């Protein structure tokens, strides 16, 4: 039986990536799209809103294939991951070496009201779902799992330099019900500026 996981603060977990980020494309969706703009206003940030749950990894893959000289980091929720587990096989089969998929696992559909995911329900019984193992079984050998913030801080740079595609599961605490997004340009204007930055 698996032990219950610790949960690191979401913003602190994201700060680790923000501190290492240089010119990588960063795709956020759902809860991460609310938190990442507090840390970064880079022209290569793409906040996938309104989001189609589960589609951020394939959006990131398209960017990685179209921009092979750039690294792409995708933040995905665990609820989103459950809605499109098949994308793990697609990422592995793509041969994209410049892609990192980071799943933020908190066991709930936070944006839609805090309902438990099926994996979250299993975790209450200390069984849980091992997302990193699912990634490895899908053909992504460099799959990592972190529930300790200090260990994530110590190993993140090496993880992000490992051969891609890479998969990281970060066990994070729920943030809460306040889902007010930072002021942003319209999606049309953001896409236009994002295209300019890619060029």
N, C-alpha and C positions, 0 to 999 in steps of 0.2 A: 504494500500500500504506500502511495506517495505521501510525503509530508506536506503540510500546508505551506504555501509559499509566503515569503515576505513580499511587501509591496512598497516600491520606492515612489516618492512624489513625482508626478508626471512632469512638471516643469523642470525639476532638477535633472530628470533623466534626459529631457530634451536639451537642456543646457550643455550637457556633455557633448552632444553632436554639434551644437552651435559653436562651441569653443574650438572645435576641430575643423569646421567647415571653411572652405576657401571659395572655390568657384564651382562647386557641385550644384547641379539642379536639385531642388528639394520640392517634392510633391507632398502636400498634406491633404487630409480629408477628415471629416467628422470632428472628433474632439481635438485632434492635433492641429486642425485648421484654426481652432480658437486660440490655442496656446502658443504655437510657433511664431505668429506675428508679434508676440510680446518680446521675442528674442531676436528676431531677424526681419528686416525689410529689404532684403536683397532682391535685385532685379530677376534673379533666377529662382525665386520662390514662386511656386504655383500652388495656390490654395484652390483645391478642387471643389468648388461650391457653385451651384448646388451639386451635391455629390450623388452618384449612383453607387450605393453601397456595394463594396466588393470589387469595384473596377479600377481603383487607384493603381494596383500593381501592374495591370496591363497597360494603363496609360503611361506609367513610368517605363515599362519595357519598350513601348513605342519610341519614347524619347531617347532611351539608351541606344536603341538600334539606329535611330536617325542621327544621333550625335555620339558616335563611338569614341571620340576623343575626350568626352566629358563624363565624369562620374554622376550617377543619378541616385538619389536617396529617396525612398518612398516610405512615408509613415502611414501605417494602416491600423485600424482598430481590430481587436479580436473578433468582434461581431461581424465586421466587414470580411475578415479572413474566412470565417465560417461560411459566408455567403458565396465564396468563390475559391474553394480549396483547389479546384482544378488549375488555377493560374500557377500554382507551384510547379506543376509538371511543365507548363508552357514556359515558365522562366528558365527551368533547367534545360529544356530542349532548345531554347533560343540560342545558346552559346554566348549570350551577352555577359561579358566579363566586367562591365562597368556599372553594375546595378546592385544596390543594397535595399532589401525589403526589411523594414523594422516594424514588427507587430507590437502594439501597445496593448497588453493584456490586462484588463481589469475585471473581466467576468460579467460585464453588463453592457447593455445597449444604452450608453449614457446619454447620448444626444436625444433619444426618443423617449426618455423618462426613467431610465435606470432599471429596466426589466433585465432579469438574469438571462444570459445566453445559455444554451444547452451545455456548453463547456463549463460555464460558471456554476450551473446546477451540479455537475459532476464534481467540481472542485470542493463544494460544500461537504461532500462525503470523502474528501481527501484522496479522490481518485484523479480527477482533473484530466486535461488533454495536454499532451506534450507537443506543442506546435513545432518546436525545433526538430523533434523526431519525425513529424509529418513532412517537414521540408527535406530532411535527409532521405526519407523513404521515397520522396518525389524526384530525387536525383540532384539535390543541392547539397554537396558535401560540407560546405562551410556554413553550418547552421549552429547558432549560439543561443544560450539561454541565460538571462541574468535576473536575479531578484534582489541583488545587493548593490546599492548605489556605489559604494567604494570600489567594489570589484569591477563594475561597469566603467567607472572613471579610469581605473588602472589599465583596462584591457581594450577600451574602445578604439584607440588609435590603431592597434594591431589588427583588431577585427575588421575595421574599415579598409585596411590595406591588404587583407587576405584575398586570394583569387575569387573573383565573382563568377556567377551571381552569388551574393551572400544573403543570409537570412539571420535576423536577430529577433528574439522574443524578449521584451522587457516587461516584467511584472510590475505594474504601476497601480497606485491607489486611485480610486474614482475622485474626480475633481468636485463634482456637485452639480446642482441643477441650474446654475447661472450660465447660460449659454449665449451671452451677449458677445457678438463678434466685434473685433476691432473695426474701426471705420476703414473701409477699403474702397478702391475704385470699382466701378461696375465691372462685371465679368468680361464685357466686350473690351473695355479699356485695359484691363489686366492682361488679357490674352494678347492684345496688340503690343503692349510693353514687353511681355514675356517673349514674343516673337522677335522683337528688336534685340533683346538681350542675347537670344540664341544665335542671332546672325552675327 
